């Protein structure tokens, strides 16, 4: 578990490539849509 944390931390601290940013935005958008639909239900 510890090595994964350091990799994640390193990825977070280093400037992310554009595809990672794009993927992150897509994940955030998807999570937002799920939250909206749960609110409607």
mmCIF file of the N, C-alpha and C atoms, coordinates in Angstrom:
data_MODEL
# 
_entry.id   MODEL 
# 
loop_
_atom_site.group_PDB 
_atom_site.id 
_atom_site.type_symbol 
_atom_site.label_atom_id 
_atom_site.label_alt_id 
_atom_site.label_comp_id 
_atom_site.label_asym_id 
_atom_site.label_entity_id 
_atom_site.label_seq_id 
_atom_site.pdbx_PDB_ins_code 
_atom_site.Cartn_x 
_atom_site.Cartn_y 
_atom_site.Cartn_z 
_atom_site.occupancy 
_atom_site.B_iso_or_equiv 
_atom_site.pdbx_formal_charge 
_atom_site.auth_seq_id 
_atom_site.auth_comp_id 
_atom_site.auth_asym_id 
_atom_site.auth_atom_id 
_atom_site.pdbx_PDB_model_num 
ATOM 1   N N  . UNK A 1 1  ? 0.810   -1.210 0.000   1.00 0.00 ? 1  UNK A N  1 
ATOM 2   C CA . UNK A 1 1  ? 0.000   0.000  0.000   1.00 0.00 ? 1  UNK A CA 1 
ATOM 3   C C  . UNK A 1 1  ? 0.841   1.255  0.000   1.00 0.00 ? 1  UNK A C  1 
ATOM 4   N N  . UNK A 1 2  ? 1.998   1.209  0.632   1.00 0.00 ? 2  UNK A N  1 
ATOM 5   C CA . UNK A 1 2  ? 2.822   2.408  0.786   1.00 0.00 ? 2  UNK A CA 1 
ATOM 6   C C  . UNK A 1 2  ? 3.387   2.884  -0.551  1.00 0.00 ? 2  UNK A C  1 
ATOM 7   N N  . UNK A 1 3  ? 3.827   1.944  -1.394  1.00 0.00 ? 3  UNK A N  1 
ATOM 8   C CA . UNK A 1 3  ? 4.440   2.338  -2.669  1.00 0.00 ? 3  UNK A CA 1 
ATOM 9   C C  . UNK A 1 3  ? 3.415   2.995  -3.593  1.00 0.00 ? 3  UNK A C  1 
ATOM 10  N N  . UNK A 1 4  ? 2.156   2.545  -3.507  1.00 0.00 ? 4  UNK A N  1 
ATOM 11  C CA . UNK A 1 4  ? 1.094   3.145  -4.322  1.00 0.00 ? 4  UNK A CA 1 
ATOM 12  C C  . UNK A 1 4  ? 0.873   4.590  -3.895  1.00 0.00 ? 4  UNK A C  1 
ATOM 13  N N  . UNK A 1 5  ? 0.913   4.828  -2.594  1.00 0.00 ? 5  UNK A N  1 
ATOM 14  C CA . UNK A 1 5  ? 0.715   6.176  -2.072  1.00 0.00 ? 5  UNK A CA 1 
ATOM 15  C C  . UNK A 1 5  ? 1.799   7.118  -2.568  1.00 0.00 ? 5  UNK A C  1 
ATOM 16  N N  . UNK A 1 6  ? 3.060   6.646  -2.551  1.00 0.00 ? 6  UNK A N  1 
ATOM 17  C CA . UNK A 1 6  ? 4.158   7.498  -2.996  1.00 0.00 ? 6  UNK A CA 1 
ATOM 18  C C  . UNK A 1 6  ? 4.070   7.764  -4.496  1.00 0.00 ? 6  UNK A C  1 
ATOM 19  N N  . UNK A 1 7  ? 3.632   6.776  -5.263  1.00 0.00 ? 7  UNK A N  1 
ATOM 20  C CA . UNK A 1 7  ? 3.446   6.971  -6.702  1.00 0.00 ? 7  UNK A CA 1 
ATOM 21  C C  . UNK A 1 7  ? 2.349   8.006  -6.950  1.00 0.00 ? 7  UNK A C  1 
ATOM 22  N N  . UNK A 1 8  ? 1.266   7.887  -6.218  1.00 0.00 ? 8  UNK A N  1 
ATOM 23  C CA . UNK A 1 8  ? 0.163   8.826  -6.355  1.00 0.00 ? 8  UNK A CA 1 
ATOM 24  C C  . UNK A 1 8  ? 0.609   10.226 -5.971  1.00 0.00 ? 8  UNK A C  1 
ATOM 25  N N  . UNK A 1 9  ? 1.356   10.330 -4.890  1.00 0.00 ? 9  UNK A N  1 
ATOM 26  C CA . UNK A 1 9  ? 1.859   11.616 -4.427  1.00 0.00 ? 9  UNK A CA 1 
ATOM 27  C C  . UNK A 1 9  ? 2.805   12.215 -5.460  1.00 0.00 ? 9  UNK A C  1 
ATOM 28  N N  . UNK A 1 10 ? 3.668   11.408 -6.019  1.00 0.00 ? 10 UNK A N  1 
ATOM 29  C CA . UNK A 1 10 ? 4.605   11.870 -7.047  1.00 0.00 ? 10 UNK A CA 1 
ATOM 30  C C  . UNK A 1 10 ? 3.857   12.349 -8.287  1.00 0.00 ? 10 UNK A C  1 
ATOM 31  N N  . UNK A 1 11 ? 2.829   11.598 -8.671  1.00 0.00 ? 11 UNK A N  1 
ATOM 32  C CA . UNK A 1 11 ? 2.027   11.981 -9.828  1.00 0.00 ? 11 UNK A CA 1 
ATOM 33  C C  . UNK A 1 11 ? 1.274   13.274 -9.556  1.00 0.00 ? 11 UNK A C  1 
ATOM 34  N N  . UNK A 1 12 ? 0.893   13.468 -8.310  1.00 0.00 ? 12 UNK A N  1 
ATOM 35  C CA . UNK A 1 12 ? 0.147   14.667 -7.929  1.00 0.00 ? 12 UNK A CA 1 
ATOM 36  C C  . UNK A 1 12 ? 1.060   15.892 -7.917  1.00 0.00 ? 12 UNK A C  1 
ATOM 37  N N  . UNK A 1 13 ? 2.290   15.714 -7.460  1.00 0.00 ? 13 UNK A N  1 
ATOM 38  C CA . UNK A 1 13 ? 3.210   16.835 -7.328  1.00 0.00 ? 13 UNK A CA 1 
ATOM 39  C C  . UNK A 1 13 ? 3.840   17.219 -8.653  1.00 0.00 ? 13 UNK A C  1 
ATOM 40  N N  . UNK A 1 14 ? 4.125   16.234 -9.494  1.00 0.00 ? 14 UNK A N  1 
ATOM 41  C CA . UNK A 1 14 ? 4.706   16.543 -10.802 1.00 0.00 ? 14 UNK A CA 1 
ATOM 42  C C  . UNK A 1 14 ? 3.607   17.059 -11.728 1.00 0.00 ? 14 UNK A C  1 
ATOM 43  N N  . UNK A 1 15 ? 3.950   17.939 -12.668 1.00 0.00 ? 15 UNK A N  1 
ATOM 44  C CA . UNK A 1 15 ? 2.929   18.462 -13.584 1.00 0.00 ? 15 UNK A CA 1 
ATOM 45  C C  . UNK A 1 15 ? 2.326   17.340 -14.424 1.00 0.00 ? 15 UNK A C  1 
ATOM 46  N N  . UNK A 1 16 ? 1.017   17.161 -14.383 1.00 0.00 ? 16 UNK A N  1 
ATOM 47  C CA . UNK A 1 16 ? 0.382   16.048 -15.067 1.00 0.00 ? 16 UNK A CA 1 
ATOM 48  C C  . UNK A 1 16 ? 0.313   16.277 -16.570 1.00 0.00 ? 16 UNK A C  1 
ATOM 49  N N  . UNK A 1 17 ? 0.480   15.241 -17.362 1.00 0.00 ? 17 UNK A N  1 
ATOM 50  C CA . UNK A 1 17 ? 0.266   15.355 -18.805 1.00 0.00 ? 17 UNK A CA 1 
ATOM 51  C C  . UNK A 1 17 ? -1.193  15.645 -19.120 1.00 0.00 ? 17 UNK A C  1 
ATOM 52  N N  . UNK A 1 18 ? -1.424  16.162 -20.310 1.00 0.00 ? 18 UNK A N  1 
ATOM 53  C CA . UNK A 1 18 ? -2.764  16.631 -20.662 1.00 0.00 ? 18 UNK A CA 1 
ATOM 54  C C  . UNK A 1 18 ? -3.807  15.527 -20.627 1.00 0.00 ? 18 UNK A C  1 
ATOM 55  N N  . UNK A 1 19 ? -3.428  14.319 -21.015 1.00 0.00 ? 19 UNK A N  1 
ATOM 56  C CA . UNK A 1 19 ? -4.421  13.240 -21.038 1.00 0.00 ? 19 UNK A CA 1 
ATOM 57  C C  . UNK A 1 19 ? -4.895  12.891 -19.629 1.00 0.00 ? 19 UNK A C  1 
ATOM 58  N N  . UNK A 1 20 ? -4.010  13.061 -18.646 1.00 0.00 ? 20 UNK A N  1 
ATOM 59  C CA . UNK A 1 20 ? -4.416  12.809 -17.257 1.00 0.00 ? 20 UNK A CA 1 
ATOM 60  C C  . UNK A 1 20 ? -5.408  13.870 -16.799 1.00 0.00 ? 20 UNK A C  1 
ATOM 61  N N  . UNK A 1 21 ? -5.136  15.130 -17.170 1.00 0.00 ? 21 UNK A N  1 
ATOM 62  C CA . UNK A 1 21 ? -6.054  16.218 -16.830 1.00 0.00 ? 21 UNK A CA 1 
ATOM 63  C C  . UNK A 1 21 ? -7.411  15.975 -17.477 1.00 0.00 ? 21 UNK A C  1 
ATOM 64  N N  . UNK A 1 22 ? -7.360  15.554 -18.754 1.00 0.00 ? 22 UNK A N  1 
ATOM 65  C CA . UNK A 1 22 ? -8.591  15.292 -19.494 1.00 0.00 ? 22 UNK A CA 1 
ATOM 66  C C  . UNK A 1 22 ? -9.393  14.180 -18.832 1.00 0.00 ? 22 UNK A C  1 
ATOM 67  N N  . UNK A 1 23 ? -8.684  13.103 -18.459 1.00 0.00 ? 23 UNK A N  1 
ATOM 68  C CA . UNK A 1 23 ? -9.333  11.972 -17.791 1.00 0.00 ? 23 UNK A CA 1 
ATOM 69  C C  . UNK A 1 23 ? -9.922  12.398 -16.444 1.00 0.00 ? 23 UNK A C  1 
ATOM 70  N N  . UNK A 1 24 ? -9.157  13.220 -15.705 1.00 0.00 ? 24 UNK A N  1 
ATOM 71  C CA . UNK A 1 24 ? -9.610  13.708 -14.402 1.00 0.00 ? 24 UNK A CA 1 
ATOM 72  C C  . UNK A 1 24 ? -10.884 14.521 -14.534 1.00 0.00 ? 24 UNK A C  1 
ATOM 73  N N  . UNK A 1 25 ? -10.920 15.400 -15.555 1.00 0.00 ? 25 UNK A N  1 
ATOM 74  C CA . UNK A 1 25 ? -12.125 16.204 -15.788 1.00 0.00 ? 25 UNK A CA 1 
ATOM 75  C C  . UNK A 1 25 ? -13.306 15.329 -16.143 1.00 0.00 ? 25 UNK A C  1 
ATOM 76  N N  . UNK A 1 26 ? -13.027 14.288 -16.932 1.00 0.00 ? 26 UNK A N  1 
ATOM 77  C CA . UNK A 1 26 ? -14.099 13.387 -17.338 1.00 0.00 ? 26 UNK A CA 1 
ATOM 78  C C  . UNK A 1 26 ? -14.644 12.638 -16.129 1.00 0.00 ? 26 UNK A C  1 
ATOM 79  N N  . UNK A 1 27 ? -13.747 12.203 -15.234 1.00 0.00 ? 27 UNK A N  1 
ATOM 80  C CA . UNK A 1 27 ? -14.169 11.511 -14.011 1.00 0.00 ? 27 UNK A CA 1 
ATOM 81  C C  . UNK A 1 27 ? -14.993 12.451 -13.133 1.00 0.00 ? 27 UNK A C  1 
ATOM 82  N N  . UNK A 1 28 ? -14.525 13.695 -12.988 1.00 0.00 ? 28 UNK A N  1 
ATOM 83  C CA . UNK A 1 28 ? -15.261 14.665 -12.183 1.00 0.00 ? 28 UNK A CA 1 
ATOM 84  C C  . UNK A 1 28 ? -16.636 14.951 -12.773 1.00 0.00 ? 28 UNK A C  1 
ATOM 85  N N  . UNK A 1 29 ? -16.680 15.059 -14.100 1.00 0.00 ? 29 UNK A N  1 
ATOM 86  C CA . UNK A 1 29 ? -17.957 15.300 -14.786 1.00 0.00 ? 29 UNK A CA 1 
ATOM 87  C C  . UNK A 1 29 ? -18.908 14.136 -14.546 1.00 0.00 ? 29 UNK A C  1 
ATOM 88  N N  . UNK A 1 30 ? -18.378 12.911 -14.686 1.00 0.00 ? 30 UNK A N  1 
ATOM 89  C CA . UNK A 1 30 ? -19.192 11.714 -14.486 1.00 0.00 ? 30 UNK A CA 1 
ATOM 90  C C  . UNK A 1 30 ? -19.710 11.657 -13.052 1.00 0.00 ? 30 UNK A C  1 
ATOM 91  N N  . UNK A 1 31 ? -18.833 11.944 -12.098 1.00 0.00 ? 31 UNK A N  1 
ATOM 92  C CA . UNK A 1 31 ? -19.242 11.928 -10.689 1.00 0.00 ? 31 UNK A CA 1 
ATOM 93  C C  . UNK A 1 31 ? -20.322 12.972 -10.432 1.00 0.00 ? 31 UNK A C  1 
ATOM 94  N N  . UNK A 1 32 ? -20.189 14.130 -11.087 1.00 0.00 ? 32 UNK A N  1 
ATOM 95  C CA . UNK A 1 32 ? -21.193 15.178 -10.950 1.00 0.00 ? 32 UNK A CA 1 
ATOM 96  C C  . UNK A 1 32 ? -22.545 14.734 -11.497 1.00 0.00 ? 32 UNK A C  1 
ATOM 97  N N  . UNK A 1 33 ? -22.531 14.043 -12.642 1.00 0.00 ? 33 UNK A N  1 
ATOM 98  C CA . UNK A 1 33 ? -23.774 13.547 -13.239 1.00 0.00 ? 33 UNK A CA 1 
ATOM 99  C C  . UNK A 1 33 ? -24.432 12.515 -12.338 1.00 0.00 ? 33 UNK A C  1 
ATOM 100 N N  . UNK A 1 34 ? -23.623 11.641 -11.755 1.00 0.00 ? 34 UNK A N  1 
ATOM 101 C CA . UNK A 1 34 ? -24.151 10.615 -10.852 1.00 0.00 ? 34 UNK A CA 1 
ATOM 102 C C  . UNK A 1 34 ? -24.780 11.273 -9.619  1.00 0.00 ? 34 UNK A C  1 
ATOM 103 N N  . UNK A 1 35 ? -24.098 12.296 -9.095  1.00 0.00 ? 35 UNK A N  1 
ATOM 104 C CA . UNK A 1 35 ? -24.617 13.003 -7.924  1.00 0.00 ? 35 UNK A CA 1 
ATOM 105 C C  . UNK A 1 35 ? -25.943 13.687 -8.251  1.00 0.00 ? 35 UNK A C  1 
ATOM 106 N N  . UNK A 1 36 ? -26.029 14.264 -9.457  1.00 0.00 ? 36 UNK A N  1 
ATOM 107 C CA . UNK A 1 36 ? -27.267 14.929 -9.880  1.00 0.00 ? 36 UNK A CA 1 
ATOM 108 C C  . UNK A 1 36 ? -28.405 13.933 -9.969  1.00 0.00 ? 36 UNK A C  1 
ATOM 109 N N  . UNK A 1 37 ? -28.152 12.786 -10.599 1.00 0.00 ? 37 UNK A N  1 
ATOM 110 C CA . UNK A 1 37 ? -29.206 11.792 -10.786 1.00 0.00 ? 37 UNK A CA 1 
ATOM 111 C C  . UNK A 1 37 ? -29.649 11.210 -9.445  1.00 0.00 ? 37 UNK A C  1 
ATOM 112 N N  . UNK A 1 38 ? -28.712 11.080 -8.519  1.00 0.00 ? 38 UNK A N  1 
ATOM 113 C CA . UNK A 1 38 ? -29.076 10.589 -7.181  1.00 0.00 ? 38 UNK A CA 1 
ATOM 114 C C  . UNK A 1 38 ? -29.953 11.608 -6.465  1.00 0.00 ? 38 UNK A C  1 
ATOM 115 N N  . UNK A 1 39 ? -29.682 12.891 -6.690  1.00 0.00 ? 39 UNK A N  1 
ATOM 116 C CA . UNK A 1 39 ? -30.484 13.935 -6.068  1.00 0.00 ? 39 UNK A CA 1 
ATOM 117 C C  . UNK A 1 39 ? -31.905 13.912 -6.622  1.00 0.00 ? 39 UNK A C  1 
ATOM 118 N N  . UNK A 1 40 ? -32.024 13.648 -7.919  1.00 0.00 ? 40 UNK A N  1 
ATOM 119 C CA . UNK A 1 40 ? -33.351 13.599 -8.537  1.00 0.00 ? 40 UNK A CA 1 
ATOM 120 C C  . UNK A 1 40 ? -34.147 12.416 -8.010  1.00 0.00 ? 40 UNK A C  1 
ATOM 121 N N  . UNK A 1 41 ? -33.462 11.308 -7.766  1.00 0.00 ? 41 UNK A N  1 
ATOM 122 C CA . UNK A 1 41 ? -34.141 10.150 -7.193  1.00 0.00 ? 41 UNK A CA 1 
ATOM 123 C C  . UNK A 1 41 ? -34.441 10.423 -5.728  1.00 0.00 ? 41 UNK A C  1 
# 
